[in-house]
Amino acid sequence: MAEILDKYVIKHDQVRVGISIYKEPDKFVPTYHLMLPKLERATLAFLEDVRDKLIARVPIRIDDLRDPSSLEAIKKRIFNEAQEIIKEGLPDIPKEVLDFSATFLVNEMVGLGNIEFLLSDENLEEVVINNSKEPVWVYHKKYGWLLSNIIVDSEDLIRNYASIIGRRIGKQITVLNPLMDAHLLSGDRVNATLFPVSTKGNTITIRKFRRKPWTITDFIENKTLTYETAAFLWLCIQYELSVIIAGGTASGKTSLLNTLLPFIPPSQRIISIEETRELNLPRFLHWVPLTTRSPNPEGKGEVTMLDLLVNSLRMRPDRIVVGEVRRQSEAEVLFEALNTGHSVYATFHANTSKEAFRRLTSPPIDLPPDLIKSLPLFAVMFRQRRLNIRRLFEVSEVIPEEKVKINTIFKWDARKDLQEKEKEPKRVLEELRTFTGMNKEEISEDLKEKVSILKWMVKNKINTINTVGKVISEYYVNRKRLLKNIKDPKGINAILGNYIGELES
């Protein structure tokens, strides 16, 4: 007898689909069961005929598939036309069957078939096709790796899906170039490999992009960090102290970066540089996002992270944000920017602050230790796989003595599942005193003030990127008014104004 672990419903376009997660006694991995209606052979033949008519009625240009808004318009038109054609052939068809059949055709014509339903489940972090002989694997936020009941019928179809994904962003995957890094128009990251490089068959790995960006209030509520740590990082970012966010794979580095960037004052210009757009800032910030471009089949037209980083210095940035530093050339330019007075923020692969420093000063990056001295802070994310939780593992400052020291200010205690104050900040307090004129008592009061605002936001469920950004921007524009309003039971309306509707939604 199978043990039911969970049941819930997802919505994909016009269709609601049930999900059942269960554990069978003789299987090592639980099953993720997508409860799709079974289409009989005659129904599939009828839908194939409808598909042929749709191809004639709805012309699809490759340019339409590259633009998110045009793609949505095409999907809507195919859905509506499909319903009309199906109703002509089957006038008594029930509405739920009609909606599913039309959605099925949309997914087959301009999507990734039944994989599209998996991408609509916000509980999934990864969707993985290993080959056509085994089911699709998914990584669930709560249950980890699960084996689904979805199978892609053939190796050719997997290869076709990879080609579709690549063409939409100007990339190709071929026998000569069997590896591809790409992204869906939704922002989800994609990696694809072709047989025989992947010896069991063609593969596609999709890391899903969170539709609702994480905010600092989300991170506080799920114990990723504490009020005190959040207030400390807010203070540092407010006064332009640079931070490198380190961590292992899938530890939440980019998510933390995204939650911290709304602490930048709205009067400052932000230039972000990424290989795939993942950052999402409040819409009223002065933000210019830049992304890299791969070369065309002739090897021309490539725009690298280094190209964008060098170019960003000519765009009068107040803050420079780099999605991920991987190469020596990128690290050199980033630290040169830091040394010329720019505030920089980046992610980096390392498990601790000391390891991050060692990696930056050792081959292959191999930067001079004196260059790293200009960086004030490391923040390190950690993923605890046993409990499947992510935590801000430590916040450390770089002490620029003759031999660089790492002073850990906050550290996560695994036994207590709590961030604790490890040591008093030295360099950060000194820089804040030097550049703001505040003494230690004033800095302490400032931190308490920020904690009170964060607590008010958590209490009032202010957890969208724009509403969080609005509160923080109000703090910079009219601090006294904000502090007065958070003490008023009805003050939320005065603070958020037109954004209150977004909060309620």
C-alpha positions as CSV (number, residue, x, y, z in Angstrom):
1,M,0.0,0.0,0.0
2,A,1.4,3.4,-1.1
3,E,1.8,6.1,1.6
4,I,0.3,9.4,0.5
5,L,2.8,12.2,1.4
6,D,1.0,15.2,-0.1
7,K,-1.8,16.2,-2.4
8,Y,-2.4,19.6,-4.0
9,V,-3.6,21.3,-7.2
10,I,-1.7,23.5,-9.6
11,K,-3.0,25.9,-12.3
12,H,-1.5,25.9,-15.8
13,D,-3.1,28.5,-18.0
14,Q,-6.8,27.6,-18.0
15,V,-6.4,24.1,-16.6
16,R,-6.2,22.9,-13.0
17,V,-4.3,19.7,-12.5
18,G,-4.0,17.5,-9.4
19,I,-0.6,16.5,-7.9
20,S,-0.2,13.4,-5.7
21,I,3.1,12.6,-4.0
22,Y,3.3,9.1,-2.6
23,K,5.9,6.5,-1.4
24,E,5.6,2.9,-2.4
25,P,7.2,0.3,0.0
26,D,9.3,-1.4,-2.7
27,K,10.7,1.9,-4.2
28,F,13.6,4.0,-2.8
29,V,12.3,7.3,-4.1
30,P,8.8,8.8,-3.8
31,T,6.7,9.3,-6.9
32,Y,5.4,12.7,-8.1
33,H,2.2,11.9,-9.9
34,L,0.7,14.5,-12.3
35,M,-3.0,13.6,-12.7
36,L,-3.5,14.4,-16.4
37,P,-6.6,13.1,-18.3
38,K,-5.7,10.1,-20.4
39,L,-6.2,10.8,-24.1
40,E,-7.4,7.8,-26.1
41,R,-5.9,7.0,-29.5
42,A,-8.9,8.3,-31.3
43,T,-8.8,11.5,-29.4
44,L,-5.1,12.0,-30.1
45,A,-5.8,11.4,-33.8
46,F,-8.6,14.0,-33.7
47,L,-6.3,16.5,-31.9
48,E,-3.6,15.9,-34.6
49,D,-6.1,16.9,-37.2
50,V,-7.0,20.0,-35.2
51,R,-3.2,20.8,-35.0
52,D,-2.9,20.7,-38.8
53,K,-5.8,23.2,-39.1
54,L,-4.2,25.5,-36.4
55,I,-0.9,25.6,-38.3
56,A,-2.8,27.0,-41.3
57,R,-4.9,29.4,-39.2
58,V,-2.2,30.7,-36.8
59,P,1.1,31.6,-38.6
60,I,4.0,31.5,-36.1
61,R,7.2,33.5,-36.7
62,I,10.4,32.7,-34.9
63,D,10.6,36.4,-33.8
64,D,7.2,35.9,-32.0
65,L,8.7,33.1,-30.0
66,R,11.6,35.2,-28.8
67,D,9.5,37.9,-27.2
68,P,7.6,37.0,-24.0
69,S,4.6,39.3,-24.8
70,S,4.3,38.1,-28.4
71,L,4.6,34.4,-27.2
72,E,1.8,34.9,-24.8
73,A,-0.4,36.5,-27.5
74,I,0.4,33.5,-29.8
75,K,-0.5,31.1,-27.0
76,K,-3.8,32.8,-26.4
77,R,-4.7,32.9,-30.1
78,I,-3.9,29.1,-30.5
79,F,-5.9,28.3,-27.4
80,N,-9.0,30.3,-28.6
81,E,-8.7,28.9,-32.2
82,A,-8.3,25.4,-30.9
83,Q,-11.4,25.6,-28.8
84,E,-13.4,26.8,-31.9
85,I,-12.2,24.0,-34.1
86,I,-12.7,21.3,-31.4
87,K,-16.3,22.6,-30.7
88,E,-17.0,22.4,-34.4
89,G,-16.1,18.7,-34.4
90,L,-17.4,17.9,-30.9
91,P,-20.2,20.3,-30.0
92,D,-21.1,18.5,-26.7
93,I,-17.6,18.3,-25.3
94,P,-17.5,19.2,-21.5
95,K,-15.7,22.5,-20.8
96,E,-12.9,21.0,-18.7
97,V,-12.1,18.5,-21.4
98,L,-12.2,21.3,-24.0
99,D,-9.9,23.5,-21.9
100,F,-7.4,20.6,-21.4
101,S,-7.4,19.7,-25.1
102,A,-6.8,23.3,-26.2
103,T,-4.0,23.6,-23.6
104,F,-2.5,20.3,-24.7
105,L,-2.3,21.7,-28.3
106,V,-0.7,24.9,-27.1
107,N,1.9,23.0,-25.2
108,E,2.6,20.7,-28.2
109,M,2.9,23.5,-30.7
110,V,4.8,26.3,-28.9
111,G,5.9,24.6,-25.6
112,L,7.6,21.5,-24.2
113,G,4.6,19.2,-24.1
114,N,3.6,17.9,-20.7
115,I,6.8,19.4,-19.2
116,E,4.9,22.7,-19.2
117,F,2.7,21.4,-16.4
118,L,5.7,20.6,-14.3
119,L,7.1,24.2,-14.9
120,S,3.8,25.6,-13.5
121,D,4.3,23.9,-10.1
122,E,6.0,26.5,-7.8
123,N,6.9,23.7,-5.4
124,L,9.5,22.4,-7.9
125,E,13.0,23.7,-8.1
126,E,14.4,21.5,-10.9
127,V,12.9,19.5,-13.8
128,V,15.3,16.9,-15.3
129,I,15.0,14.8,-18.4
130,N,17.8,12.1,-18.3
131,N,16.7,10.2,-21.5
132,S,13.6,8.8,-23.1
133,K,13.8,5.4,-21.3
134,E,13.2,6.7,-17.7
135,P,10.6,9.1,-16.2
136,V,11.3,12.8,-15.7
137,W,12.9,13.6,-12.4
138,V,11.8,16.6,-10.3
139,Y,13.3,18.3,-7.3
140,H,10.6,19.3,-4.8
141,K,11.2,22.0,-2.2
142,K,9.8,19.8,0.6
143,Y,10.5,16.3,-0.5
144,G,13.7,16.5,-2.6
145,W,14.2,14.3,-5.7
146,L,11.1,12.6,-6.9
147,L,10.4,10.4,-9.9
148,S,7.5,11.7,-11.9
149,N,5.0,9.8,-14.1
150,I,5.9,11.9,-17.1
151,I,8.0,10.2,-19.9
152,V,9.3,12.0,-23.0
153,D,8.6,9.5,-25.8
154,S,11.8,9.6,-27.8
155,E,15.4,10.9,-27.9
156,D,14.5,12.9,-31.0
157,L,11.7,14.7,-29.0
158,I,14.2,15.5,-26.2
159,R,16.6,16.9,-28.8
160,N,13.8,18.8,-30.5
161,Y,12.9,20.4,-27.1
162,A,16.5,21.4,-26.6
163,S,16.7,22.9,-30.1
164,I,13.4,24.9,-29.6
165,I,14.8,26.4,-26.3
166,G,18.1,27.3,-28.0
167,R,16.6,28.8,-31.1
168,R,14.5,31.2,-29.1
169,I,17.6,32.9,-27.6
170,G,19.8,32.5,-30.7
171,K,21.7,29.3,-29.6
172,Q,22.2,26.0,-31.3
173,I,22.8,22.5,-30.0
174,T,24.2,20.0,-32.5
175,V,26.4,16.9,-32.8
176,L,29.4,19.2,-33.2
177,N,28.3,21.4,-30.2
178,P,26.5,18.9,-27.9
179,L,26.4,21.1,-24.8
180,M,24.2,24.1,-24.3
181,D,23.5,26.6,-21.5
182,A,20.4,28.6,-22.2
183,H,17.2,29.9,-20.5
184,L,13.5,29.9,-21.1
185,L,11.7,33.2,-21.7
186,S,10.4,32.9,-18.1
187,G,14.0,33.1,-16.9
188,D,14.3,29.4,-16.0
189,R,17.9,28.2,-16.5
190,V,18.4,25.3,-19.0
191,N,21.3,23.0,-19.6
192,A,21.1,20.4,-22.4
193,T,23.5,17.6,-23.6
194,L,23.3,15.3,-26.5
195,F,24.2,11.6,-26.9
196,P,26.9,10.2,-27.0
197,V,28.4,12.9,-24.7
198,S,25.6,11.9,-22.2
199,T,25.9,8.2,-22.7
200,K,22.4,7.1,-21.6
201,G,20.7,9.6,-23.9
202,N,19.9,13.3,-24.5
203,T,19.3,15.3,-21.4
204,I,17.6,18.6,-20.4
205,T,18.0,20.1,-16.9
206,I,15.8,23.1,-16.0
207,R,16.4,25.1,-12.9
208,K,13.2,27.0,-12.2
209,F,13.2,30.7,-11.7
210,R,11.0,31.7,-8.8
211,R,8.0,33.6,-10.2
212,K,7.6,35.7,-7.0
213,P,11.1,37.0,-6.1
214,W,12.3,36.4,-2.5
215,T,12.2,39.5,-0.3
216,I,14.0,40.3,3.0
217,T,10.7,39.7,4.9
218,D,10.4,36.2,3.4
219,F,14.0,35.4,4.4
220,I,13.3,36.6,8.0
221,E,10.1,34.6,8.2
222,N,11.6,31.4,7.1
223,K,14.7,31.9,9.4
224,T,17.2,32.3,6.6
225,L,18.5,35.3,8.6
226,T,17.5,37.3,11.7
227,Y,16.2,40.8,12.1
228,E,19.6,41.9,13.5
229,T,21.5,40.5,10.6
230,A,19.1,41.9,8.1
231,A,19.4,45.4,9.8
232,F,23.2,45.2,9.8
233,L,23.3,44.3,6.1
234,W,20.8,47.1,5.3
235,L,23.0,49.6,7.1
236,C,26.1,48.5,5.2
237,I,24.4,48.7,1.8
238,Q,22.8,52.0,2.6
239,Y,26.3,53.5,3.2
240,E,27.8,51.9,0.1
241,L,29.9,49.1,1.7
242,S,30.5,46.4,-1.0
243,V,29.5,42.8,-0.4
244,I,30.4,39.5,-2.1
245,I,27.9,36.8,-1.4
246,A,29.5,33.3,-1.4
247,G,28.0,29.8,-1.1
248,G,27.8,26.4,-2.6
249,T,25.6,25.4,-5.6
250,A,21.9,26.1,-5.1
251,S,22.6,27.6,-1.6
252,G,20.6,30.7,-2.4
253,K,23.4,33.2,-3.3
254,T,21.4,35.0,-6.0
255,S,18.3,34.9,-3.9
256,L,20.1,36.7,-1.0
257,L,21.6,39.2,-3.5
258,N,18.1,39.9,-4.8
259,T,16.7,40.5,-1.3
260,L,19.5,42.9,-0.4
261,L,19.5,45.1,-3.5
262,P,16.2,47.0,-2.5
263,F,18.2,48.5,0.4
264,I,20.0,50.7,-2.2
265,P,18.6,54.3,-2.1
266,P,16.3,55.1,-5.0
267,S,18.4,58.1,-6.0
268,Q,21.3,55.9,-7.1
269,R,22.0,54.2,-10.5
270,I,22.4,50.4,-10.5
271,I,23.9,48.5,-13.3
272,S,23.5,44.7,-13.1
273,I,25.4,42.1,-15.2
274,E,24.2,38.5,-15.6
275,E,24.5,35.6,-18.0
276,T,20.8,34.9,-17.5
277,R,18.4,37.4,-16.0
278,E,17.6,36.3,-12.5
279,L,17.6,39.6,-10.5
280,N,14.4,41.4,-10.1
281,L,14.4,44.8,-8.5
282,P,11.5,47.2,-7.5
283,R,10.3,48.8,-10.7
284,F,10.9,52.4,-9.4
285,L,14.6,52.0,-8.8
286,H,17.1,53.5,-11.3
287,W,18.2,50.1,-12.6
288,V,19.8,49.0,-15.9
289,P,20.0,45.2,-16.3
290,L,22.6,43.9,-18.8
291,T,22.9,40.3,-20.0
292,T,25.6,38.5,-22.0
293,R,25.2,37.2,-25.5
294,S,26.6,34.0,-27.1
295,P,28.3,34.1,-30.5
296,N,26.3,33.2,-33.6
297,P,27.1,30.0,-35.6
298,E,29.9,31.9,-37.3
299,G,31.5,32.7,-34.0
300,K,30.6,36.4,-34.2
301,G,28.6,38.8,-32.0
302,E,29.6,37.4,-28.6
303,V,29.2,39.8,-25.6
304,T,30.9,38.5,-22.5
305,M,30.6,39.3,-18.8
306,L,33.9,41.0,-19.0
307,D,32.7,43.2,-22.0
308,L,29.7,44.3,-20.0
309,L,31.6,44.9,-16.8
310,V,34.1,47.1,-18.6
311,N,31.3,48.9,-20.4
312,S,29.3,49.4,-17.1
313,L,32.1,51.6,-15.8
314,R,31.3,54.1,-18.6
315,M,27.6,54.2,-17.6
316,R,28.1,56.3,-14.5
317,P,27.0,53.6,-12.0
318,D,26.6,54.2,-8.3
319,R,26.3,50.4,-7.7
320,I,27.6,47.6,-9.9
321,V,26.0,44.1,-9.5
322,V,27.6,41.0,-11.1
323,G,25.5,37.8,-11.2
324,E,28.5,35.5,-10.6
325,V,32.3,36.0,-10.7
326,R,34.0,33.0,-12.3
327,R,37.1,34.1,-14.1
328,Q,40.2,36.1,-13.2
329,S,39.5,38.8,-15.7
330,E,36.1,39.5,-14.3
331,A,37.4,39.5,-10.7
332,E,40.2,41.9,-11.6
333,V,37.8,44.4,-13.2
334,L,35.3,44.1,-10.3
335,F,38.0,44.8,-7.7
336,E,39.4,47.7,-9.8
337,A,35.9,49.2,-9.9
338,L,35.8,48.8,-6.1
339,N,39.1,50.5,-5.8
340,T,38.0,53.4,-7.9
341,G,35.1,54.2,-5.6
342,H,32.2,52.1,-6.9
343,S,30.1,49.9,-4.7
344,V,30.0,46.4,-6.0
345,Y,27.9,43.3,-5.2
346,A,28.5,39.8,-6.7
347,T,28.0,36.1,-6.0
348,F,30.9,33.7,-5.8
349,H,31.3,29.9,-5.2
350,A,32.9,29.2,-1.8
351,N,31.6,27.6,1.4
352,T,33.0,30.0,4.0
353,S,34.4,33.6,4.1
354,K,38.0,32.2,4.6
355,E,37.5,29.9,1.6
356,A,36.2,32.7,-0.5
357,F,39.3,34.8,0.3
358,R,41.6,31.8,-0.5
359,R,39.8,31.1,-3.8
360,L,40.1,34.8,-4.8
361,T,43.9,34.9,-4.0
362,S,44.8,31.4,-5.4
363,P,44.9,30.1,-9.0
364,P,43.0,30.2,-11.3
365,I,41.6,33.6,-10.1
366,D,44.9,34.5,-8.3
367,L,44.3,38.1,-7.3
368,P,46.9,40.0,-5.2
369,P,45.8,39.9,-1.5
370,D,46.3,43.7,-1.4
371,L,43.5,44.0,-4.0
372,I,41.0,42.0,-1.8
373,K,41.7,44.4,1.1
374,S,39.4,46.9,-0.5
375,L,36.4,44.5,0.0
376,P,34.7,45.1,3.3
377,L,32.3,42.2,3.6
378,F,31.5,38.5,2.8
379,A,28.1,37.0,3.3
380,V,28.0,33.2,3.0
381,M,24.9,31.2,2.2
382,F,24.6,27.5,3.2
383,R,22.2,24.7,2.2
384,Q,21.6,22.1,4.9
385,R,20.7,19.1,2.9
386,R,19.6,16.9,5.8
387,L,16.8,19.3,6.7
388,N,16.6,20.8,3.2
389,I,16.9,24.4,4.6
390,R,19.0,27.4,3.4
391,R,20.6,29.7,5.9
392,L,22.9,32.7,5.9
393,F,25.9,30.9,7.4
394,E,28.1,33.8,8.2
395,V,28.7,37.5,7.7
396,S,32.4,38.4,7.9
397,E,34.5,41.5,7.4
398,V,37.9,41.7,5.8
399,I,40.4,43.3,8.2
400,P,43.1,44.8,6.0
401,E,46.2,44.3,8.2
402,E,49.6,43.3,6.9
403,K,48.3,39.8,6.8
404,V,44.6,39.9,6.0
405,K,42.3,38.6,8.7
406,I,38.6,37.5,8.5
407,N,36.5,38.8,11.4
408,T,33.2,36.8,11.6
409,I,30.4,39.1,12.9
410,F,27.4,36.7,12.6
411,K,27.4,33.0,12.4
412,W,24.7,30.3,12.1
413,D,24.6,27.6,14.8
414,A,23.4,24.4,13.3
415,R,22.3,22.9,16.6
416,K,20.1,25.8,17.6
417,D,19.2,26.7,13.9
418,L,20.0,30.3,14.9
419,Q,22.2,33.1,13.8
420,E,24.3,34.5,16.6
421,K,26.6,37.5,17.1
422,E,30.1,36.1,17.0
423,K,32.2,39.2,17.3
424,E,31.8,42.9,17.2
425,P,32.5,44.5,13.8
426,K,35.7,46.5,13.6
427,R,36.3,47.6,10.1
428,V,32.6,48.2,9.3
429,L,32.2,50.4,12.4
430,E,35.3,52.3,11.6
431,E,34.3,53.0,8.0
432,L,30.8,54.0,9.1
433,R,32.2,56.4,11.7
434,T,34.6,57.8,9.1
435,F,32.2,58.3,6.2
436,T,28.9,59.1,8.1
437,G,30.1,60.9,11.2
438,M,28.0,58.6,13.4
439,N,29.4,57.4,16.7
440,K,28.9,53.9,18.1
441,E,25.7,54.8,20.0
442,E,24.1,56.5,16.9
443,I,24.9,53.4,14.8
444,S,23.3,51.2,17.5
445,E,20.2,53.4,17.4
446,D,20.1,53.3,13.6
447,L,20.2,49.5,13.7
448,K,17.3,49.3,16.3
449,E,15.3,51.6,14.1
450,K,15.8,49.4,11.1
451,V,14.9,46.3,13.1
452,S,11.6,48.0,14.1
453,I,10.8,48.7,10.4
454,L,11.6,45.1,9.4
455,K,9.4,43.8,12.2
456,W,6.6,46.0,11.1
457,M,6.9,44.7,7.5
458,V,6.9,41.1,8.6
459,K,3.9,41.7,10.8
460,N,2.0,43.3,8.0
461,K,2.9,40.6,5.4
462,I,4.7,43.1,3.2
463,N,6.5,40.5,1.0
464,T,6.5,41.6,-2.6
465,I,9.5,43.1,-4.3
466,N,7.7,46.4,-5.0
467,T,6.0,46.8,-1.6
468,V,9.2,46.0,0.3
469,G,11.1,48.4,-2.0
470,K,8.4,51.1,-1.4
471,V,8.8,51.0,2.4
472,I,12.6,51.1,2.2
473,S,12.5,54.0,-0.4
474,E,10.1,55.9,1.9
475,Y,12.6,55.5,4.7
476,Y,15.2,57.3,2.6
477,V,12.9,60.0,1.3
478,N,11.0,60.8,4.6
479,R,12.3,58.8,7.5
480,K,10.3,60.6,10.2
481,R,7.0,60.2,8.4
482,L,7.6,56.5,7.9
483,L,8.5,56.0,11.6
484,K,5.3,57.8,12.5
485,N,3.2,55.8,10.2
486,I,4.4,52.4,11.3
487,K,3.1,53.2,14.8
488,D,-0.3,54.0,13.4
489,P,-2.7,50.9,13.0
490,K,-3.8,52.4,9.7
491,G,-0.4,53.7,8.6
492,I,0.1,50.9,6.0
493,N,-2.2,52.7,3.6
494,A,-0.3,56.0,3.9
495,I,3.0,54.2,3.4
496,L,2.1,52.0,0.4
497,G,-0.4,54.2,-1.3
498,N,-1.1,52.7,-4.8
499,Y,0.9,49.7,-3.9
500,I,-1.6,48.4,-1.4
501,G,-3.5,46.7,-4.1
502,E,-0.4,44.7,-5.1
503,L,0.0,43.7,-1.4
504,E,-3.6,42.4,-1.3
505,S,-3.2,40.4,-4.5
